[in-house]
Amino acid sequence: MKVTINKREHELPTGATVADAVAAIEARPPFAAAVNTQFVPKAQYPRHVLKDGDRVEIISPVTGG
């Protein structure tokens, strides 16, 4: 199935989760994730199943002043 992760299309297997999306882009903590603009708690990453066409955003905090 095709999902968009951080504005780039990725091919993931059917039944892939947010945890799989995080692994696909090799994201390093700290970060937060949202699917179709809805925040997904970290504890839900392995259980939140993605659907074809979902938009996943993996967002790292920005520091500075």
mmCIF file of the N, C-alpha and C atoms, coordinates in Angstrom:
data_MODEL
# 
_entry.id   MODEL 
# 
loop_
_atom_site.group_PDB 
_atom_site.id 
_atom_site.type_symbol 
_atom_site.label_atom_id 
_atom_site.label_alt_id 
_atom_site.label_comp_id 
_atom_site.label_asym_id 
_atom_site.label_entity_id 
_atom_site.label_seq_id 
_atom_site.pdbx_PDB_ins_code 
_atom_site.Cartn_x 
_atom_site.Cartn_y 
_atom_site.Cartn_z 
_atom_site.occupancy 
_atom_site.B_iso_or_equiv 
_atom_site.pdbx_formal_charge 
_atom_site.auth_seq_id 
_atom_site.auth_comp_id 
_atom_site.auth_asym_id 
_atom_site.auth_atom_id 
_atom_site.pdbx_PDB_model_num 
ATOM 1   N N  . MET A 1 1  ? 0.843  -1.173 0.000  1.00 0.00 ? 1  MET A N  1 
ATOM 2   C CA . MET A 1 1  ? 0.000  0.000  0.000  1.00 0.00 ? 1  MET A CA 1 
ATOM 3   C C  . MET A 1 1  ? 0.884  1.230  0.000  1.00 0.00 ? 1  MET A C  1 
ATOM 4   N N  . LYS A 1 2  ? 0.349  2.335  -0.498 1.00 0.00 ? 2  LYS A N  1 
ATOM 5   C CA . LYS A 1 2  ? 1.103  3.579  -0.564 1.00 0.00 ? 2  LYS A CA 1 
ATOM 6   C C  . LYS A 1 2  ? 0.640  4.522  0.541  1.00 0.00 ? 2  LYS A C  1 
ATOM 7   N N  . VAL A 1 3  ? 1.615  5.014  1.297  1.00 0.00 ? 3  VAL A N  1 
ATOM 8   C CA . VAL A 1 3  ? 1.342  6.035  2.305  1.00 0.00 ? 3  VAL A CA 1 
ATOM 9   C C  . VAL A 1 3  ? 2.353  7.157  2.097  1.00 0.00 ? 3  VAL A C  1 
ATOM 10  N N  . THR A 1 4  ? 1.989  8.339  2.523  1.00 0.00 ? 4  THR A N  1 
ATOM 11  C CA . THR A 1 4  ? 2.891  9.481  2.440  1.00 0.00 ? 4  THR A CA 1 
ATOM 12  C C  . THR A 1 4  ? 3.477  9.718  3.818  1.00 0.00 ? 4  THR A C  1 
ATOM 13  N N  . ILE A 1 5  ? 4.802  9.691  3.891  1.00 0.00 ? 5  ILE A N  1 
ATOM 14  C CA . ILE A 1 5  ? 5.495  9.936  5.150  1.00 0.00 ? 5  ILE A CA 1 
ATOM 15  C C  . ILE A 1 5  ? 6.340  11.192 4.953  1.00 0.00 ? 5  ILE A C  1 
ATOM 16  N N  . ASN A 1 6  ? 6.022  12.212 5.719  1.00 0.00 ? 6  ASN A N  1 
ATOM 17  C CA . ASN A 1 6  ? 6.730  13.488 5.607  1.00 0.00 ? 6  ASN A CA 1 
ATOM 18  C C  . ASN A 1 6  ? 6.800  13.962 4.158  1.00 0.00 ? 6  ASN A C  1 
ATOM 19  N N  . LYS A 1 7  ? 5.657  13.916 3.494  1.00 0.00 ? 7  LYS A N  1 
ATOM 20  C CA . LYS A 1 7  ? 5.469  14.431 2.132  1.00 0.00 ? 7  LYS A CA 1 
ATOM 21  C C  . LYS A 1 7  ? 6.176  13.620 1.055  1.00 0.00 ? 7  LYS A C  1 
ATOM 22  N N  . ARG A 1 8  ? 6.614  12.409 1.388  1.00 0.00 ? 8  ARG A N  1 
ATOM 23  C CA . ARG A 1 8  ? 7.212  11.512 0.397  1.00 0.00 ? 8  ARG A CA 1 
ATOM 24  C C  . ARG A 1 8  ? 6.435  10.209 0.383  1.00 0.00 ? 8  ARG A C  1 
ATOM 25  N N  . GLU A 1 9  ? 6.142  9.730  -0.820 1.00 0.00 ? 9  GLU A N  1 
ATOM 26  C CA . GLU A 1 9  ? 5.378  8.491  -0.936 1.00 0.00 ? 9  GLU A CA 1 
ATOM 27  C C  . GLU A 1 9  ? 6.272  7.294  -0.623 1.00 0.00 ? 9  GLU A C  1 
ATOM 28  N N  . HIS A 1 10 ? 5.729  6.373  0.162  1.00 0.00 ? 10 HIS A N  1 
ATOM 29  C CA . HIS A 1 10 ? 6.423  5.134  0.520  1.00 0.00 ? 10 HIS A CA 1 
ATOM 30  C C  . HIS A 1 10 ? 5.489  3.965  0.272  1.00 0.00 ? 10 HIS A C  1 
ATOM 31  N N  . GLU A 1 11 ? 6.056  2.853  -0.072 1.00 0.00 ? 11 GLU A N  1 
ATOM 32  C CA . GLU A 1 11 ? 5.306  1.609  -0.239 1.00 0.00 ? 11 GLU A CA 1 
ATOM 33  C C  . GLU A 1 11 ? 5.529  0.786  1.027  1.00 0.00 ? 11 GLU A C  1 
ATOM 34  N N  . LEU A 1 12 ? 4.442  0.502  1.746  1.00 0.00 ? 12 LEU A N  1 
ATOM 35  C CA . LEU A 1 12 ? 4.506  -0.332 2.947  1.00 0.00 ? 12 LEU A CA 1 
ATOM 36  C C  . LEU A 1 12 ? 3.585  -1.522 2.764  1.00 0.00 ? 12 LEU A C  1 
ATOM 37  N N  . PRO A 1 13 ? 3.850  -2.626 3.446  1.00 0.00 ? 13 PRO A N  1 
ATOM 38  C CA . PRO A 1 13 ? 2.972  -3.791 3.316  1.00 0.00 ? 13 PRO A CA 1 
ATOM 39  C C  . PRO A 1 13 ? 1.602  -3.536 3.937  1.00 0.00 ? 13 PRO A C  1 
ATOM 40  N N  . THR A 1 14 ? 0.595  -4.200 3.423  1.00 0.00 ? 14 THR A N  1 
ATOM 41  C CA . THR A 1 14 ? -0.739 -4.111 4.000  1.00 0.00 ? 14 THR A CA 1 
ATOM 42  C C  . THR A 1 14 ? -0.654 -4.508 5.475  1.00 0.00 ? 14 THR A C  1 
ATOM 43  N N  . GLY A 1 15 ? -1.316 -3.745 6.328  1.00 0.00 ? 15 GLY A N  1 
ATOM 44  C CA . GLY A 1 15 ? -1.284 -4.022 7.758  1.00 0.00 ? 15 GLY A CA 1 
ATOM 45  C C  . GLY A 1 15 ? -0.156 -3.308 8.479  1.00 0.00 ? 15 GLY A C  1 
ATOM 46  N N  . ALA A 1 16 ? 0.627  -2.482 7.762  1.00 0.00 ? 16 ALA A N  1 
ATOM 47  C CA . ALA A 1 16 ? 1.722  -1.740 8.390  1.00 0.00 ? 16 ALA A CA 1 
ATOM 48  C C  . ALA A 1 16 ? 1.159  -0.774 9.424  1.00 0.00 ? 16 ALA A C  1 
ATOM 49  N N  . THR A 1 17 ? 1.979  -0.476 10.408 1.00 0.00 ? 17 THR A N  1 
ATOM 50  C CA . THR A 1 17 ? 1.580  0.393  11.514 1.00 0.00 ? 17 THR A CA 1 
ATOM 51  C C  . THR A 1 17 ? 2.414  1.672  11.508 1.00 0.00 ? 17 THR A C  1 
ATOM 52  N N  . VAL A 1 18 ? 2.075  2.565  12.415 1.00 0.00 ? 18 VAL A N  1 
ATOM 53  C CA . VAL A 1 18 ? 2.869  3.777  12.576 1.00 0.00 ? 18 VAL A CA 1 
ATOM 54  C C  . VAL A 1 18 ? 4.310  3.401  12.925 1.00 0.00 ? 18 VAL A C  1 
ATOM 55  N N  . ALA A 1 19 ? 4.501  2.368  13.722 1.00 0.00 ? 19 ALA A N  1 
ATOM 56  C CA . ALA A 1 19 ? 5.860  1.917  14.059 1.00 0.00 ? 19 ALA A CA 1 
ATOM 57  C C  . ALA A 1 19 ? 6.622  1.525  12.789 1.00 0.00 ? 19 ALA A C  1 
ATOM 58  N N  . ASP A 1 20 ? 5.947  0.906  11.837 1.00 0.00 ? 20 ASP A N  1 
ATOM 59  C CA . ASP A 1 20 ? 6.589  0.542  10.567 1.00 0.00 ? 20 ASP A CA 1 
ATOM 60  C C  . ASP A 1 20 ? 6.958  1.789  9.767  1.00 0.00 ? 20 ASP A C  1 
ATOM 61  N N  . ALA A 1 21 ? 6.105  2.806  9.798  1.00 0.00 ? 21 ALA A N  1 
ATOM 62  C CA . ALA A 1 21 ? 6.390  4.057  9.100  1.00 0.00 ? 21 ALA A CA 1 
ATOM 63  C C  . ALA A 1 21 ? 7.608  4.738  9.716  1.00 0.00 ? 21 ALA A C  1 
ATOM 64  N N  . VAL A 1 22 ? 7.680  4.730  11.036 1.00 0.00 ? 22 VAL A N  1 
ATOM 65  C CA . VAL A 1 22 ? 8.827  5.323  11.736 1.00 0.00 ? 22 VAL A CA 1 
ATOM 66  C C  . VAL A 1 22 ? 10.103 4.583  11.319 1.00 0.00 ? 22 VAL A C  1 
ATOM 67  N N  . ALA A 1 23 ? 10.041 3.268  11.281 1.00 0.00 ? 23 ALA A N  1 
ATOM 68  C CA . ALA A 1 23 ? 11.201 2.464  10.888 1.00 0.00 ? 23 ALA A CA 1 
ATOM 69  C C  . ALA A 1 23 ? 11.578 2.716  9.429  1.00 0.00 ? 23 ALA A C  1 
ATOM 70  N N  . ALA A 1 24 ? 10.591 2.923  8.576  1.00 0.00 ? 24 ALA A N  1 
ATOM 71  C CA . ALA A 1 24 ? 10.845 3.120  7.148  1.00 0.00 ? 24 ALA A CA 1 
ATOM 72  C C  . ALA A 1 24 ? 11.704 4.346  6.877  1.00 0.00 ? 24 ALA A C  1 
ATOM 73  N N  . ILE A 1 25 ? 11.564 5.372  7.716  1.00 0.00 ? 25 ILE A N  1 
ATOM 74  C CA . ILE A 1 25 ? 12.378 6.574  7.498  1.00 0.00 ? 25 ILE A CA 1 
ATOM 75  C C  . ILE A 1 25 ? 13.519 6.669  8.517  1.00 0.00 ? 25 ILE A C  1 
ATOM 76  N N  . GLU A 1 26 ? 13.673 5.632  9.315  1.00 0.00 ? 26 GLU A N  1 
ATOM 77  C CA . GLU A 1 26 ? 14.754 5.569  10.308 1.00 0.00 ? 26 GLU A CA 1 
ATOM 78  C C  . GLU A 1 26 ? 14.767 6.801  11.218 1.00 0.00 ? 26 GLU A C  1 
ATOM 79  N N  . ALA A 1 27 ? 13.581 7.180  11.689 1.00 0.00 ? 27 ALA A N  1 
ATOM 80  C CA . ALA A 1 27 ? 13.452 8.341  12.575 1.00 0.00 ? 27 ALA A CA 1 
ATOM 81  C C  . ALA A 1 27 ? 14.150 8.068  13.903 1.00 0.00 ? 27 ALA A C  1 
ATOM 82  N N  . ARG A 1 28 ? 14.792 9.100  14.416 1.00 0.00 ? 28 ARG A N  1 
ATOM 83  C CA . ARG A 1 28 ? 15.479 8.984  15.703 1.00 0.00 ? 28 ARG A CA 1 
ATOM 84  C C  . ARG A 1 28 ? 14.798 9.901  16.711 1.00 0.00 ? 28 ARG A C  1 
ATOM 85  N N  . PRO A 1 29 ? 14.563 9.394  17.925 1.00 0.00 ? 29 PRO A N  1 
ATOM 86  C CA . PRO A 1 29 ? 13.912 10.213 18.942 1.00 0.00 ? 29 PRO A CA 1 
ATOM 87  C C  . PRO A 1 29 ? 14.740 11.445 19.262 1.00 0.00 ? 29 PRO A C  1 
ATOM 88  N N  . PRO A 1 30 ? 14.118 12.481 19.739 1.00 0.00 ? 30 PRO A N  1 
ATOM 89  C CA . PRO A 1 30 ? 12.692 12.597 20.036 1.00 0.00 ? 30 PRO A CA 1 
ATOM 90  C C  . PRO A 1 30 ? 11.899 13.022 18.802 1.00 0.00 ? 30 PRO A C  1 
ATOM 91  N N  . PHE A 1 31 ? 10.673 12.540 18.730 1.00 0.00 ? 31 PHE A N  1 
ATOM 92  C CA . PHE A 1 31 ? 9.761  12.929 17.666 1.00 0.00 ? 31 PHE A CA 1 
ATOM 93  C C  . PHE A 1 31 ? 8.337  12.615 18.088 1.00 0.00 ? 31 PHE A C  1 
ATOM 94  N N  . ALA A 1 32 ? 7.403  13.190 17.373 1.00 0.00 ? 32 ALA A N  1 
ATOM 95  C CA . ALA A 1 32 ? 5.982  12.889 17.556 1.00 0.00 ? 32 ALA A CA 1 
ATOM 96  C C  . ALA A 1 32 ? 5.449  12.451 16.203 1.00 0.00 ? 32 ALA A C  1 
ATOM 97  N N  . ALA A 1 33 ? 4.339  11.721 16.204 1.00 0.00 ? 33 ALA A N  1 
ATOM 98  C CA . ALA A 1 33 ? 3.759  11.245 14.950 1.00 0.00 ? 33 ALA A CA 1 
ATOM 99  C C  . ALA A 1 33 ? 2.280  11.599 14.881 1.00 0.00 ? 33 ALA A C  1 
ATOM 100 N N  . ALA A 1 34 ? 1.849  11.879 13.665 1.00 0.00 ? 34 ALA A N  1 
ATOM 101 C CA . ALA A 1 34 ? 0.433  12.148 13.397 1.00 0.00 ? 34 ALA A CA 1 
ATOM 102 C C  . ALA A 1 34 ? 0.057  11.419 12.121 1.00 0.00 ? 34 ALA A C  1 
ATOM 103 N N  . VAL A 1 35 ? -1.168 10.931 12.094 1.00 0.00 ? 35 VAL A N  1 
ATOM 104 C CA . VAL A 1 35 ? -1.711 10.292 10.895 1.00 0.00 ? 35 VAL A CA 1 
ATOM 105 C C  . VAL A 1 35 ? -2.930 11.092 10.476 1.00 0.00 ? 35 VAL A C  1 
ATOM 106 N N  . ASN A 1 36 ? -2.899 11.588 9.248  1.00 0.00 ? 36 ASN A N  1 
ATOM 107 C CA . ASN A 1 36 ? -3.985 12.420 8.730  1.00 0.00 ? 36 ASN A CA 1 
ATOM 108 C C  . ASN A 1 36 ? -4.308 13.560 9.690  1.00 0.00 ? 36 ASN A C  1 
ATOM 109 N N  . THR A 1 37 ? -3.270 14.208 10.174 1.00 0.00 ? 37 THR A N  1 
ATOM 110 C CA . THR A 1 37 ? -3.286 15.357 11.096 1.00 0.00 ? 37 THR A CA 1 
ATOM 111 C C  . THR A 1 37 ? -3.749 15.030 12.509 1.00 0.00 ? 37 THR A C  1 
ATOM 112 N N  . GLN A 1 38 ? -3.930 13.772 12.843 1.00 0.00 ? 38 GLN A N  1 
ATOM 113 C CA . GLN A 1 38 ? -4.338 13.374 14.190 1.00 0.00 ? 38 GLN A CA 1 
ATOM 114 C C  . GLN A 1 38 ? -3.136 12.788 14.936 1.00 0.00 ? 38 GLN A C  1 
ATOM 115 N N  . PHE A 1 39 ? -2.795 13.406 16.084 1.00 0.00 ? 39 PHE A N  1 
ATOM 116 C CA . PHE A 1 39 ? -1.689 12.928 16.907 1.00 0.00 ? 39 PHE A CA 1 
ATOM 117 C C  . PHE A 1 39 ? -1.907 11.473 17.296 1.00 0.00 ? 39 PHE A C  1 
ATOM 118 N N  . VAL A 1 40 ? -0.831 10.682 17.246 1.00 0.00 ? 40 VAL A N  1 
ATOM 119 C CA . VAL A 1 40 ? -0.872 9.282  17.675 1.00 0.00 ? 40 VAL A CA 1 
ATOM 120 C C  . VAL A 1 40 ? 0.092  9.134  18.849 1.00 0.00 ? 40 VAL A C  1 
ATOM 121 N N  . PRO A 1 41 ? -0.399 8.747  20.030 1.00 0.00 ? 41 PRO A N  1 
ATOM 122 C CA . PRO A 1 41 ? 0.494  8.557  21.177 1.00 0.00 ? 41 PRO A CA 1 
ATOM 123 C C  . PRO A 1 41 ? 1.521  7.455  20.899 1.00 0.00 ? 41 PRO A C  1 
ATOM 124 N N  . LYS A 1 42 ? 2.726  7.628  21.404 1.00 0.00 ? 42 LYS A N  1 
ATOM 125 C CA . LYS A 1 42 ? 3.818  6.681  21.158 1.00 0.00 ? 42 LYS A CA 1 
ATOM 126 C C  . LYS A 1 42 ? 3.424  5.244  21.504 1.00 0.00 ? 42 LYS A C  1 
ATOM 127 N N  . ALA A 1 43 ? 2.683  5.059  22.569 1.00 0.00 ? 43 ALA A N  1 
ATOM 128 C CA . ALA A 1 43 ? 2.267  3.712  22.973 1.00 0.00 ? 43 ALA A CA 1 
ATOM 129 C C  . ALA A 1 43 ? 1.373  3.045  21.928 1.00 0.00 ? 43 ALA A C  1 
ATOM 130 N N  . GLN A 1 44 ? 0.759  3.847  21.063 1.00 0.00 ? 44 GLN A N  1 
ATOM 131 C CA . GLN A 1 44 ? -0.142 3.311  20.037 1.00 0.00 ? 44 GLN A CA 1 
ATOM 132 C C  . GLN A 1 44 ? 0.560  3.005  18.708 1.00 0.00 ? 44 GLN A C  1 
ATOM 133 N N  . TYR A 1 45 ? 1.821  3.401  18.547 1.00 0.00 ? 45 TYR A N  1 
ATOM 134 C CA . TYR A 1 45 ? 2.509  3.195  17.269 1.00 0.00 ? 45 TYR A CA 1 
ATOM 135 C C  . TYR A 1 45 ? 2.417  1.755  16.763 1.00 0.00 ? 45 TYR A C  1 
ATOM 136 N N  . PRO A 1 46 ? 2.670  0.749  17.613 1.00 0.00 ? 46 PRO A N  1 
ATOM 137 C CA . PRO A 1 46 ? 2.625  -0.628 17.099 1.00 0.00 ? 46 PRO A CA 1 
ATOM 138 C C  . PRO A 1 46 ? 1.210  -1.133 16.807 1.00 0.00 ? 46 PRO A C  1 
ATOM 139 N N  . ARG A 1 47 ? 0.191  -0.442 17.326 1.00 0.00 ? 47 ARG A N  1 
ATOM 140 C CA . ARG A 1 47 ? -1.192 -0.900 17.156 1.00 0.00 ? 47 ARG A CA 1 
ATOM 141 C C  . ARG A 1 47 ? -1.987 -0.061 16.169 1.00 0.00 ? 47 ARG A C  1 
ATOM 142 N N  . HIS A 1 48 ? -1.473 1.101  15.810 1.00 0.00 ? 48 HIS A N  1 
ATOM 143 C CA . HIS A 1 48 ? -2.206 1.987  14.899 1.00 0.00 ? 48 HIS A CA 1 
ATOM 144 C C  . HIS A 1 48 ? -1.929 1.551  13.454 1.00 0.00 ? 48 HIS A C  1 
ATOM 145 N N  . VAL A 1 49 ? -2.860 0.808  12.879 1.00 0.00 ? 49 VAL A N  1 
ATOM 146 C CA . VAL A 1 49 ? -2.708 0.266  11.522 1.00 0.00 ? 49 VAL A CA 1 
ATOM 147 C C  . VAL A 1 49 ? -2.998 1.368  10.507 1.00 0.00 ? 49 VAL A C  1 
ATOM 148 N N  . LEU A 1 50 ? -2.119 1.462  9.520  1.00 0.00 ? 50 LEU A N  1 
ATOM 149 C CA . LEU A 1 50 ? -2.277 2.453  8.464  1.00 0.00 ? 50 LEU A CA 1 
ATOM 150 C C  . LEU A 1 50 ? -3.139 1.903  7.333  1.00 0.00 ? 50 LEU A C  1 
ATOM 151 N N  . LYS A 1 51 ? -3.735 2.825  6.587  1.00 0.00 ? 51 LYS A N  1 
ATOM 152 C CA . LYS A 1 51 ? -4.540 2.466  5.421  1.00 0.00 ? 51 LYS A CA 1 
ATOM 153 C C  . LYS A 1 51 ? -3.910 3.081  4.183  1.00 0.00 ? 51 LYS A C  1 
ATOM 154 N N  . ASP A 1 52 ? -4.165 2.484  3.045  1.00 0.00 ? 52 ASP A N  1 
ATOM 155 C CA . ASP A 1 52 ? -3.673 3.011  1.784  1.00 0.00 ? 52 ASP A CA 1 
ATOM 156 C C  . ASP A 1 52 ? -4.072 4.480  1.654  1.00 0.00 ? 52 ASP A C  1 
ATOM 157 N N  . GLY A 1 53 ? -3.109 5.327  1.333  1.00 0.00 ? 53 GLY A N  1 
ATOM 158 C CA . GLY A 1 53 ? -3.389 6.745  1.157  1.00 0.00 ? 53 GLY A CA 1 
ATOM 159 C C  . GLY A 1 53 ? -3.221 7.595  2.399  1.00 0.00 ? 53 GLY A C  1 
ATOM 160 N N  . ASP A 1 54 ? -2.946 6.972  3.558  1.00 0.00 ? 54 ASP A N  1 
ATOM 161 C CA . ASP A 1 54 ? -2.749 7.758  4.781  1.00 0.00 ? 54 ASP A CA 1 
ATOM 162 C C  . ASP A 1 54 ? -1.556 8.695  4.640  1.00 0.00 ? 54 ASP A C  1 
ATOM 163 N N  . ARG A 1 55 ? -1.631 9.805  5.365  1.00 0.00 ? 55 ARG A N  1 
ATOM 164 C CA . ARG A 1 55 ? -0.550 10.782 5.427  1.00 0.00 ? 55 ARG A CA 1 
ATOM 165 C C  . ARG A 1 55 ? 0.030  10.752 6.837  1.00 0.00 ? 55 ARG A C  1 
ATOM 166 N N  . VAL A 1 56 ? 1.291  10.381 6.937  1.00 0.00 ? 56 VAL A N  1 
ATOM 167 C CA . VAL A 1 56 ? 1.975  10.284 8.228  1.00 0.00 ? 56 VAL A CA 1 
ATOM 168 C C  . VAL A 1 56 ? 2.994  11.417 8.319  1.00 0.00 ? 56 VAL A C  1 
ATOM 169 N N  . GLU A 1 57 ? 2.970  12.112 9.429  1.00 0.00 ? 57 GLU A N  1 
ATOM 170 C CA . GLU A 1 57 ? 3.963  13.162 9.689  1.00 0.00 ? 57 GLU A CA 1 
ATOM 171 C C  . GLU A 1 57 ? 4.746  12.763 10.932 1.00 0.00 ? 57 GLU A C  1 
ATOM 172 N N  . ILE A 1 58 ? 6.058  12.718 10.804 1.00 0.00 ? 58 ILE A N  1 
ATOM 173 C CA . ILE A 1 58 ? 6.949  12.438 11.920 1.00 0.00 ? 58 ILE A CA 1 
ATOM 174 C C  . ILE A 1 58 ? 7.683  13.759 12.180 1.00 0.00 ? 58 ILE A C  1 
ATOM 175 N N  . ILE A 1 59 ? 7.434  14.337 13.331 1.00 0.00 ? 59 ILE A N  1 
ATOM 176 C CA . ILE A 1 59 ? 7.888  15.696 13.606 1.00 0.00 ? 59 ILE A CA 1 
ATOM 177 C C  . ILE A 1 59 ? 8.872  15.700 14.762 1.00 0.00 ? 59 ILE A C  1 
ATOM 178 N N  . SER A 1 60 ? 10.050 16.274 14.523 1.00 0.00 ? 60 SER A N  1 
ATOM 179 C CA . SER A 1 60 ? 11.046 16.436 15.567 1.00 0.00 ? 60 SER A CA 1 
ATOM 180 C C  . SER A 1 60 ? 10.934 17.829 16.162 1.00 0.00 ? 60 SER A C  1 
ATOM 181 N N  . PRO A 1 61 ? 11.205 17.958 17.460 1.00 0.00 ? 61 PRO A N  1 
ATOM 182 C CA . PRO A 1 61 ? 11.137 19.290 18.066 1.00 0.00 ? 61 PRO A CA 1 
ATOM 183 C C  . PRO A 1 61 ? 12.260 20.176 17.536 1.00 0.00 ? 61 PRO A C  1 
ATOM 184 N N  . VAL A 1 62 ? 11.985 21.449 17.510 1.00 0.00 ? 62 VAL A N  1 
ATOM 185 C CA . VAL A 1 62 ? 12.974 22.434 17.085 1.00 0.00 ? 62 VAL A CA 1 
ATOM 186 C C  . VAL A 1 62 ? 13.380 23.232 18.312 1.00 0.00 ? 62 VAL A C  1 
ATOM 187 N N  . THR A 1 63 ? 14.678 23.327 18.528 1.00 0.00 ? 63 THR A N  1 
ATOM 188 C CA . THR A 1 63 ? 15.149 24.093 19.678 1.00 0.00 ? 63 THR A CA 1 
ATOM 189 C C  . THR A 1 63 ? 15.865 25.347 19.201 1.00 0.00 ? 63 THR A C  1 
ATOM 190 N N  . GLY A 1 64 ? 16.017 26.246 20.077 1.00 0.00 ? 64 GLY A N  1 
ATOM 191 C CA . GLY A 1 64 ? 16.712 27.485 19.736 1.00 0.00 ? 64 GLY A CA 1 
ATOM 192 C C  . GLY A 1 64 ? 15.972 28.672 20.305 1.00 0.00 ? 64 GLY A C  1 
ATOM 193 N N  . GLY A 1 65 ? 16.479 29.822 20.022 1.00 0.00 ? 65 GLY A N  1 
ATOM 194 C CA . GLY A 1 65 ? 15.854 30.967 20.626 1.00 0.00 ? 65 GLY A CA 1 
ATOM 195 C C  . GLY A 1 65 ? 15.849 32.139 19.792 1.00 0.00 ? 65 GLY A C  1 
# 
